[in-house]
């Protein structure tokens, strides 16, 4: 007898609580192998192909492309055969905090849907039980019959004093900021789970005013098309509305948080980069790996942070402590078609110029391909931002929360410069440092920036400190 197993959206790590379905890689009725990717999802940090830990026949899929699902929500069900009387085993692989053991029964439990105010959610296996019993479920069955999407199914609002099925802190925060009473909102997710889309629809429909949406008019029953058309009719002709979601939304949230929490200040200086450019040309002329300019700047940053560790830190607001890190995990800004991302070079302070060049190249290519993992996009302690590639001289960058500082590098261009007492044309660059004023004062920030400028102007200074 076949056993139907339910595969839920795994914990993708780094505090991510939801993901958007970008593309299904399998159809109902397809045979899948253990660890075969079944769906591509996009989190706020990266696009990830999610492998299924079971092998068998896909009996149901949950969620259409474009839908957002919380961690722990069902993705699909798989009918697993039992050849020779033995149950099919899981893969044993781990997907960023989610894994299978030697058998499905011993698999680590996925974090359950949390309910505020007590209570417990359903187990979300309605589709699986229906497939076993041969009844129709609210999702595609083995025969490919598709049921109505969750957003179009009737929903019943919760009692005002009942538990609120919310798993995402972001959903709770959006509702709180919009004055929306989640106890009166019907969710369109599994078992009535309230999703971010439900809250956004309620706020757009004016449910955020007063006590929130009433039970007589559940928001979850409103089709997405109705909301879109209503929004378009209220817009100015020719106006374009771009949803703040995915990477764009994550960037907006993080920059807003940085502005709210970090009292930043910026200082800058012009530097003569002629000798640095000559040193790089000499290194590359010697053969071997071509050293990138950003790798040399990273070496300079690591040396400067060793001298000024206050800037390689973060602030623990709850403990009211400044945490200075013993390592340099160097982030660097990379512009991609999907938006701005900040990959992180781990242990940059231990790498030479050749190793840094290779790692920058690898992470940049992964950023452009959209294959960076959450682990490669988090954990930085300091950020290097080379905005000179955009043809600009200066900027006042926003600190990449929770870091304490960011070094900005403008374009390197020929300019008049007094060199050895005479006017000459030199390769000049503007360097800017934005820093968290809580971790240090202007003297420390100025000392850091002056040291960086000295290394740019006279690379031998760096050699003396290594």
N, C-alpha and C positions, 0 to 999 in steps of 0.2 A: 504494500500500500504506500502510495506517495505521501510524503509529509510536506505540508505547506509552511514555509518559513518566511517571516516578515523581516525585511531589511530596512532599517531606519536611517535617516540622515545622520551620519556620524558627527561627533564632536571634532570640528576642524582645527581646534586649538586656538591659542592666543586670544581667548576671550570672545571669539566669534560665536554668535548665538543664532544666526540665520544665514540662509544662502538662497540665491535665485537660480531657478532651473533655466539654464541657457539652451541645452539641447539634449534630448533623449537619444541614447545610442542603441537602444533595443526597443523592440515592439512586443506587445502582448502575444504570446505564443512562441517567441524566439527561445532557442536553447542557449543558455549561457554557461560558460565554464567558470570554475573557481577563480576569483580575482580578476575577472574580465570587467573592464570599465563599462558601466551601464548608463551613466548620466554625467553630463558636464554641468557643473554649477559654478556660479560666480559669487564670491564673498566680497566683503568690503576691501579685501587685500589682494586677491588673485583669483584666477580661473583655474578650477581643479576638476580633473576627471575622477569620479568616484568609482572604485571597484567594488563588486559585490562579493562577499565572502562565501557565497554558496554557488553550487553548480546545479542546474536543473532547467525547468521550463518557467518562463515568466508568465504568471497568471494574472497580475494586476499591476498597474502603475498609478501613482498618486501625484497629482499636480501636473498642470499644463506648462509648456515652455513659457517663461516669463513670470511664473508664479514664485512667490517667496515662501519658503518653508522654514520653520524653526528647527533647531537641533533636536533630534529625538522624534521628529514627525516621520510617518511611514513614507518610504520612497517606492518600494515595490514588494511584491510577494513572489516567491519562487517555489514551485512544486519540485521537491527533492525526492528522487527515487531511493529505494533501499535494496540494491542488488545483493544477492546472497544473504539476505536477512540482516545486513549491516547498514547502519545509518551513514549517510554521507557526512564527511567531516568538513569543518571549516578550514579556511586557508591558513590561519595562524598569523597572517600579516596584520600590520598596524597602520591605520591611516590617521596620522596626527592625533593620537590620543584615543583611537578606536581600534579594537582588534578582535580577532576570533581566536578561540582556543582550539583544542583538538576535536571538540564536538560542539554543535550548536548549543547543547544543554549546558555546557560549561563556559560559554562565551561571556565575557565581561558585560554586565548590563549597561545599556546606554542610559545616560542621565534622564530620569523621567521628567514629564512635564510638571513644572512646579505650579502649585495653586496658592495664591496669596489668600490669607485668611483661613487656612486649613482646608480640609477636604482632599479628595484624590480624584485624579482623572481616570478615564477609561484606558484600557490597554491598547487601544488603537488597532486591534487586529480583526476588525469587522470584515474587511476584505478577505483576509486569510480564512476565517471561519466559513464565510460564504462560499469560497472556492472549494473548501473541503466538502461542504454539505451539498454543493451543486446548486445553491441559490444565487440570485443576482446580488451583487454588492454595488456600492456607490462608486464604482471605478470599473475600468475595463476588465472583463472576465477572460477565461481561457479561449472562448470562441471569438474574442475580439470585439464583443459588444461594448460600446462605450456608454457610460452613464453621464448625466449632466455634471458639469464642473461644480466644485464646492460652492463657488460664489453665487450660483444660480439656485441652489437648493434652499428650501425654506429654513429659516433659523428662528429659534425662540430665544428671546432675551432672557437673561438670568434674573432671578429675584434680586431685589436691591440689597438684601442682606446675605446673599449667597457668596460662595467662593468665586474668585475671578481667575479664569484659566489664562494666565499670561506667563510666558517663559522668558521673554526678552526684556532686559532692563531698558532698552531703547524704546520699546513700546510703552512701558509704564511712564518713561520720562516724557515722551511726546504727548501722551494723554494728560499728564499732570500740567505740562506747560500750556496745553490748549484748553485746560479747564474741563476736560471730558471725564465723565463718570464711567469708568470701565465696568462697573457692576450692572449698568444698564445697556451695555453693548454686546450684541451677539457676534461671536467670532465665526469666521468662515473656514478656519483650519480644522484639523482632525479633532473630533470630540468637542467641537465648539471652541477650540483654541483661538484666542484673539491675536491676529497678526498685525504687523505694522500697516499693511494696506487697509485693514479695517479701520484703524484709527485715523489714517489719512483721509479716507473717504468720509468718515464721520465729521472730521474737522472741515473738510471742503463743503460738506452739505450744511454746515452751520450747527452741527450737533454739539460743538464745543461750548456753546453759549448756555449758561444756566446750569441745569442739573444733568445735561447730557441726553442722549437718545433714549426714548421711552420704549417700553416693551411692545407697544402697538405698532412701531415702525422700525423694525430691526434693520440696521444699516447693511448687514451682511447679505441681505437679499437683493440689494441694489446692484444690477449688472455693471461691470466696469465700463461698458460702452456708454451707458447712460451718464455716468460721471464724466467721462471724457467729452461727450457731446455738450453737456451742460457747461463744462469749463470752457470749451471752445467758443460757445455762444456768448459767454461773458467777456471774452478777450477782445482786445483792440484788433481790428483787421490787420493782418500781416504780422501780428505778434507771434513769437515762437516761444514755447514753454519747454524747457528741458528738465526732466525729473532729476532731483538731487538724490541719486541712488548709485549703488556700486562704488567704484573707486572715486568718482566725482563727489558722491555723498560722504564717503569716508574722509576725503581730503577736507571738505567743508567742515565736518564735525571736528576734526583734529585741529584745524587752524583756528576755528572759533574757540575751542577749549584753550588753546595756547594763548590767545589774546585775552581771554577772561582770567586765566590763572597766573600767567607769567608777567611780572613787571619788567619788560625788556628795555634795553637801551642799545644804541648802535654807535660804534666808532669806526673810522675808516682812515686809510692812508694810501697815498700813491707810492709805488715802488718801481725801481728800475730792474726789469726782468731780463735784461740783455745777457748777463752772465749765466743765468739759469738756462736760457734758451741755448746758449753756446755749450754748456755742460751737457745738456740733453743731446745735442747734435753730435758731440764727441762720443758719448756713450753708444749711440746708435751706429756711429761709423765704425765702432770696434767690432761689430758683428754680434750675432746672437739675437735674442728677443728685442724687438723695438720697444723702448721704454716710453710710456705715455706721459704726457705732461701732468695729468691728474694723479698718476702714481707718484711722481716727484713731490707734488703738493701734499699728497697723503703722508709721505715720509716726513715732510716738514711739520705737518700738523701733529703727528705722533710725537715728534721730538719736543714740540712746543707744549703739548699737554703733559709731558713728563716734567717739564719745568713749572707749569701752572696747572696742577691737578684740580684746582677749584672749578675749572671749566669742563672737566670730564666728570660731571656729577649730575645728580638729580635731587629733587626736593621731596622728602617724605612729609607731606602736609599733615597727616594724622599724627605722626610722631614728632613733628616740628624738628626735623633733622635734615641736614645736608648729607647726602650719601655720595662719597667719592669712590669711583670705580677703579679697581686695580688693573683693568684691561681697557683697551681702546677698540670698541666695536664701531667702526667708521661707516656712517651712512653717507650716501651721495645721491643727489637729486637726479632723476632720469625722466625725461619727458617721453611719453609713448603715445600711441594712438588712443589708448584707453585712458590716458590721463597721467598726472604726475605721480610717480612712485619713488620710494626711497629705499633701494636695496642696501643691505648692510654687509660690509666686509668684516668678518669676525677676526679678532686678534690682529688688527692692523699694525699694532706696535711691534709684533714679532716678525713681520714680513719685510723682505727686501723689495727693491723697486721692480724687479722682474716678477716676483710673486704677486705683487699688488697689480701690476699691469694685466697679468693673466686673470686675476679674480675680477677686476673691473670689467674686463671684456666679457667674461662668462656671465656675470650678473646683468650686464647691459643687454646682451643678446636674449637672456631669459626674460627680461622686462619687456622687450619689444615683442617677444613671442607670447607673452602672457602666461608663462609657465613658472613664475616665481612662487615658491611656497610661502605660507605664512611665516615660517621661521626665518626666511631670508629677507623678510620685510619688517621685522621687529627686533627689538633688543639693542638698538643703537645707543651709543653714549655721546656721540658728537657727529655733526653733519658737515660735509663739504659740499658747497653749492657752486658749481662752475656755470654761472649764467652768462659768461662771456661768449658761449657758443651761440647765443641769441643775438650777438652783435651789440650788446649794451655794455656800458662802462661801470655802472654802479647800481646798487640796490640796497634796500633795508629788509633783509629776509626775516620771516617769522620763525622763531625757534621751533624746532620739531619736538613737541611735547612727547615725553617728559624730560628730554635732554635740557642742558643748561646753556648751550651756545651753538652757533653756526657760523662758519667762515664762508663768506661770499667772495668769488673771484670774477672780476670783469674781463673783458677782452684785452688782449695784449696787442698794442698798436704803436707804431712809430710816433714819437712826440718829441718836441724840443725839451732838453733836459740839461741841467748843469752837471757836467761830468769832469771831475779833476780840475775844477776851476774854469772850465770853458763850456760854452754852449755847444751842445751836440744833439744829434738825433739818436734817441735810444728807444728800446722796446719797453713801454711803460704799462703798468697794470694797476688798477685800483682794487684794494683789498678792504673788505668790510667785515666787521665782527658784531653780530647781534648776540647779546648775552642776557641771562637771567640775573637781574641786579640783586636778587636775594642771595646768590651764592658768592658774590664778590663785588668789590667796588671798582671804580674806573681805573684805579692804578693797576690792578691785576689784569683787567681786560686790555688796557693800553700796553702793558708789558708783554702780554701774549702776542698782540698784533704787531708790536714793534719787532719782536723776535722773529715772527714769521716773515716780516718784510726784510729783515736783515739776511735771513737765509735765502730769500728770493734774489736779493741784490748780490750777495756774496755766498754762493753755495758752500764755500770752504768753512763757513761758520757752522754749518750742519755737521761737517766731518769732524770738527773739533769736539762736538758734543756726543758723538756716537760711541 
